Amino acid sequence: MTMTIELPESVAQELDQRHISNLQVRAFVIEVVEAWLRIQSREQDTDSLNREPRFNQSAVLFAEKIVRENRDLFEQLAKL
């Protein structure tokens, strides 16, 4: 998979000033994504054991799930 990330000019300038190569940035991004995937995997394992949905930094997905599972109730409440 190929992904292009457009960095803000200030970040690009700082990378240049610090002589940080594209190869170093690429290696860093890969490490961060791999770590994030490991964390997500552990959270999913924990969630499936707890049977309780958890959310990280945002309740949007949790809220959407609640609305989806209780759509009839929310539609009735909206009519009141």
N, C-alpha and C positions, 0 to 999 in steps of 0.2 A: 504494500500500500504506500502510495506517495501522498504526502500532505505538504502543502505550502502554508507557512505561517507568516503573516505580515506583521512585523514588529513596529511599534511606534518609533518615530524618528529619534526621540530622546534615548530609547533603549538601544537602538542601532548605533548611535553615536557613542554611547558609553561602552558598548562592546568593542567598538573600534578603538576608543581611547585606551582601553585596558588590554588591547591586543588579544582579545578572545576570538579564536577562529570559529568559522562556521562548523567545523568538525567537532570542536568542543561543545558548542551550543547543541548540535545534533545529539551528541552523546548524553548531554544533560537531559534533554527533552525525552529521550528514550528511557533513561533511568527513572524520571519522574512518572512517565506514563506506566511503566512496569510496576512501580511502587503503588500507584493509584489503583491499578488493576488488582494487585494482591490485597489491598485494603478492601476494595469492593467485594472481592471473593470471600474474605473473612466475614464481612458484614452480612453477606447473603447467607453464609453458613450459619451464623448466629441467628439471623432472622428466621431461618427455616426451623431451627431448634426451638426458638422462643414462640414461634407462630404469631409474633407480634410484628407488624410492619414498622420499620424504623426509617427515619429519613436523616440525611446528612446535609446540614446547612440550609435546606429548603423543605418546606412542608407542602410544596405544590403537588408533587406526585402522590403524597399521602392523602391530601385533600381531594384530588381528582379521583382516587380510588374509593374514598368514602362516598363521594357524590355518585359515582358510577354504581356502587353496590346498593345505594339507597335512593336511586333516581325517583321512584314513585313517591316516596316520602317527601323529597325535596320539591317535586312538582306540586304536590298537595299543599305544602307550606307556602309555595309561591302564589297560590291562588287565594290564600287568606288575606 
